């Protein structure tokens, strides 16, 4: 009987030690959704509008050029049977050159747009990371994740970060 009592006492003691050590290592964890920040935060929305305004003229020019190419192709197809061989070849060459020029301009447009978008997003992300660090320090978080397959809404601090970004802009 004494051996069994001793075993129970040892088990309870180990359980108490394990509980005490677990209580000391509890961490405060948070999660932030960068997608929501880049979609919903006022600085991200302003950056998107700024980029749209900056590139709208070039976008319209590209759409006009695409329409001209389409009309050129339709005219070539429509009139090809009535043209002389030399005239048809000349217009096909002009169309091919115009197409190459358009593709080059389109590629440059996309590259410029992506570069500006990346610059603006980098600025927003830098500010968001500062806001996350500030919230983490103020509320004593041990770790905050930005990527997760699943995060319980109880640990999601995205709304706090968005509010901090929105407030920091209006305070300036």
C-alpha positions in Angstrom: 0.0 0.0 0.0 2.8 2.4 0.8 4.4 1.8 -2.6 1.1 2.7 -4.4 0.7 5.8 -2.2 4.3 6.8 -3.0 3.7 6.4 -6.7 0.5 8.5 -6.6 2.4 11.2 -4.6 5.2 11.2 -7.2 2.8 11.4 -10.0 0.9 14.4 -8.4 4.3 16.1 -7.8 5.4 15.7 -11.4 2.0 17.0 -12.5 2.3 20.0 -10.3 5.8 20.8 -11.7 4.6 20.4 -15.3 1.6 22.7 -14.6 3.9 25.3 -13.1 6.4 25.2 -15.9 3.5 25.4 -18.5 2.0 28.4 -16.8 5.4 30.2 -17.0 5.8 29.6 -20.8 2.4 30.8 -22.0 3.0 33.1 -24.9 0.9 35.8 -26.4 0.5 35.2 -30.1 -1.0 37.4 -32.8 -1.7 37.1 -36.5 -1.8 39.8 -39.2 -3.3 39.4 -42.7 -1.2 41.3 -45.2 -3.8 40.8 -47.9 -6.4 42.6 -45.9 -4.0 45.4 -45.0 -3.1 45.9 -48.6 -6.8 45.8 -49.6 -8.4 47.7 -46.7 -5.9 50.1 -45.2 -6.3 53.8 -46.3 -2.6 54.2 -47.2 -2.8 51.1 -49.5 -6.0 52.4 -51.1 -4.4 55.8 -51.6 -1.3 54.2 -53.2 -3.5 52.2 -55.5 -5.4 55.4 -56.6 -2.1 57.2 -57.1 -0.8 54.5 -59.3 -4.0 54.4 -61.3 -3.9 58.1 -61.8 -0.3 58.0 -62.8 -0.7 55.3 -65.4 -4.2 56.0 -66.7 -3.1 58.2 -69.6 -0.6 55.5 -70.8 -3.2 52.8 -70.3 -5.7 54.7 -72.5 -2.9 55.2 -75.1 -2.3 51.4 -75.1 -6.0 50.7 -75.5 -6.2 53.1 -78.5 -3.1 51.5 -80.1 -4.6 48.0 -79.6 -7.8 49.2 -81.3 -5.8 50.7 -84.2 -4.0 47.4 -84.6 -7.3 45.5 -84.6 -8.7 47.9 -87.3 -5.5 47.5 -89.3 -5.8 43.7 -89.2 -9.5 43.8 -90.1 -8.8 46.1 -93.1 -5.9 43.9 -94.2 -8.1 40.8 -94.0 -11.0 42.5 -95.7 -9.0 44.0 -98.6 -6.3 41.3 -99.1 -8.0 39.7 -102.1 -8.4 43.0 -103.9 -4.8 44.2 -103.3 -1.8 43.4 -105.5 0.8 41.0 -104.0 3.3 43.8 -103.4 0.7 46.0 -101.7 -0.5 43.1 -99.5 3.1 42.3 -98.5 3.8 45.9 -97.8 0.8 46.2 -95.5 1.5 42.9 -93.8 5.0 44.1 -93.1 3.6 47.4 -91.7 1.1 45.4 -89.6 3.9 43.1 -88.3 6.1 46.1 -87.4 3.2 47.8 -85.7 2.4 44.7 -83.7 6.1 44.3 -82.6 6.1 48.0 -81.6 2.9 47.6 -79.7 4.1 44.5 -77.9 7.3 46.3 -76.9 5.4 49.3 -75.5 3.0 47.0 -73.7 5.9 45.2 -72.1 7.5 48.5 -71.0 4.1 49.7 -69.6 3.7 46.5 -67.6 7.3 46.7 -66.3 6.9 50.4 -65.3 3.5 49.7 -63.7 4.9 46.8 -61.7 7.9 48.8 -60.6 5.8 51.6 -59.3 3.3 49.3 -57.6 6.2 47.5 -55.9 7.6 50.8 -54.7 4.2 51.9 -53.3 3.5 48.6 -51.7 7.0 48.5 -50.1 6.2 51.8 -48.5 2.8 50.6 -47.2 4.4 47.4 -45.9 7.1 49.2 -44.1 4.5 51.4 -42.3 2.4 48.3 -41.6 5.4 46.5 -40.1 6.2 49.5 -37.9 2.5 49.5 -36.7 2.7 45.7 -36.0 5.9 46.2 -33.9 4.4 49.1 -32.0 1.2 47.0 -31.2 3.4 44.1 -30.2 5.5 46.1 -27.8 2.5 48.0 -26.3 0.4 44.8 -25.8 3.3 42.6 -25.0 3.0 40.0 -27.8 5.7 37.4 -27.9 5.2 36.6 -31.6 3.0 37.9 -34.5 2.7 35.8 -37.7 2.0 37.3 -41.1 1.4 34.0 -43.0 -0.7 31.1 -41.7 -2.8 28.4 -43.2 -5.3 29.1 -40.4 -5.5 31.6 -37.6 -8.2 31.8 -34.9 -10.0 35.1 -35.2 -9.2 35.6 -31.5 -5.5 36.2 -32.3 -6.1 38.2 -35.5 -4.9 41.8 -34.9 -5.3 42.9 -38.5 -8.0 45.4 -37.6 -5.8 47.0 -35.0 -3.0 47.4 -37.6 -5.4 48.9 -40.2 -6.7 51.3 -37.6 -3.2 52.3 -36.6 -2.2 52.9 -40.2 -5.4 55.0 -40.8 -4.9 56.9 -37.6 -1.2 57.6 -38.3 -2.1 59.2 -41.7 -4.8 61.3 -40.3 -2.6 62.5 -37.5 -0.1 63.9 -40.0 
